[in-house]
Amino acid sequence: MNTTVILVRHGETEWNVLHRFQGSTDVPLNDTGRLQAGFARNGLAGTELAAIYTSPLQRAVETAEIIRGERDIPVHLTEGLREMGVGEWEGLLVSEIDEKYPGLYDVWRSHPTQIRLKGAERFEDTRTRAWQTFRQIARNHPGQTVLIVSHMMCISSILLTAAEIPLDEVWEHPITNGALNIISVGEGGEAAVTDWSKDDHIPESYRMKQPFGRLK
């Protein structure tokens, strides 16, 4: 029997709205983010979950707790699901990055695996730890359905790996806040993406309008 892993990106934060780089900075949800988490809970209302695993950052933890609701299941804070740290870019607006690091943001958008920032985690390293964490969670719950709540780069790296898509194509496969991403894991460990950024449970007015692109 297959294991089903549902991955949800945390709800919106004010830094998301401003297009300010968050990375591993611990930014809380805003009111829209809490509503998005509630919509995700509604979208999963008929799904029996064995457990929830979440990044320890508060925007993910709060999203996980809202989705859990009245369910009597554990929420596991999991370091392997923490967002990729972006070092000296954390807290900067895209316009500030353009000013301080001319041309590098365009490289980030086209070939993110080539970026090497002081104090930052490499995308390949994020992928390695996130994928290992994902595989362990799936092994812990054979035949069950579990939820992972994490972040854009962390979830994307898992989905891209499962789908055998190069990491540099991350921006071509966006994940919006509160969307459902589903991977089916077979008994032999084979993983297949069955849903990618499914957000029809979120009312149109609360969906992320411009998830990616050349933001200024």
Protein Blocks (a to p, Z undefined) as FASTA:
>chain_A
ZZddddddddddfklmnopafklaccdddfklmmmmmmmmmmmmmpccfbdcddfbfklm
mmmmmmnmmaccdddddfklpccdehjmgopafklmmmmmghklmmmmmmmmlpccehia
cfklmmmmmmmmmmmmmmmmghiacdddddfklmmmmmmmmnopafklmmmmccdehiac
dddddfkopacdfbghiaklpcfklpcfblgccdZZ
